[in-house]
Amino acid sequence: MDKRKLGNTDLLVSPVTFGGNVFGWTLDEKKSFEVLDGFIEAGFNFIDTADVYSRWVPENKGGESETIIGNWMKARNNRNQIILATKVGSNMELNGKKCLSKKYILEAVDASLLRLKTDYIDLYQSHYDDPETPVQETLEAYDQLIRAGKVRWIGASNFSTERFKESLETSARLSLPKYQTFQPEYNLYKREGFEKELEQICLDNQVGVINYYSLASGFLTGKYRSETDLGKSQRGSAVKEFMNPRGFRILKALDEVSEQYNSSLASVALAWLMARPSVTSPIASVTSLAQLKNLTKAAALRLDVEVISILDAASAWE
């Protein structure tokens, strides 16, 4: 499987990233191990999680996803085969505020390392912006972690255009670590938020994009075609917003293209993202080995220009 360079780092990652939000939520540890084994056996190497996953599940406290990944890497003795990304900043305390202060980051990283059963994180990301903390303070915390060998590279997620630009400018001005990746919500349906301004900033600064909700909570798989389909999974309620004329127009285009390529809608939706010059490795989650085949096929799928134009037109936001 061809690997892609992540931003201006020395990390070579698979063209699809496994989204670890399902671990400790829709997948227990045993099933998580099974899916992760299949993911690596298929030639993928990039796993993304966050310290807060999956606190939203009743009885969970956060850290469940990192713990499962750490247990799996220890059991398989494969840490050196994995490019591991996690996030900090979504406060682990229930109803706590988002925080990127130096003190908080330095404490949070040690907790993540403990759960992950490793002594370094390949990509450590600011999960959400913290407007109360100066950009410089956050970057200085990351500088300390990189110098200590606990973190190799840094990235950002869910930042506004203004704060992301300020972060990049501060890094350059003060010779502090630079965000090498950006993680936005981005897919065939949700395009405007990223494409309007942030995409060009990423291209201009050689920032690798590892977007989340690549399949719009499963809507782009074609699984949800009517209101009655919403009960098919725990994520069904998140899909209702896509059930409108534009959403169904996108599904119709995906139906046509998937038939042409003898592929699933999910594989085509991911291949469209991978063909985007700004995108390095879209994030997608699966809950079974059968679903994993969609990721494998997507990694090998090359859409021609005409097909990309069809999907672009169907999902146009202007």
Buried (B, 14 or more C-beta within 10 A) or exposed (E): EEBBEBBEBEBEBBBBBBBBBBBBBBBEBEBBBBBBBBBBEBBBBBBBBBBBBBBEBEEBEBBBBBBBBBBBBEEBEBBEEBBBBBBBBBBBEEEEEBBBBBEBBBEBBEBBBEBBBBEBBBBBBBBBBBEEBBBBBBBBBBBBBBEEEBBBBBBBBBBEEEBBBBBBEBBEEEEBBBBBBBBBBBBBBBBEBBBEBBBEBBEEBEBBBBBBBBBBBBBBBBBBEEEEBBEEBEBBEBBBEBBEEBBEBBBEBBEBBBEEBEBBBBBBBBBBBBBBEBBBBBBBBBBEBEBBBBBBBBBEBEBEEEBBEBBEEBBEEE
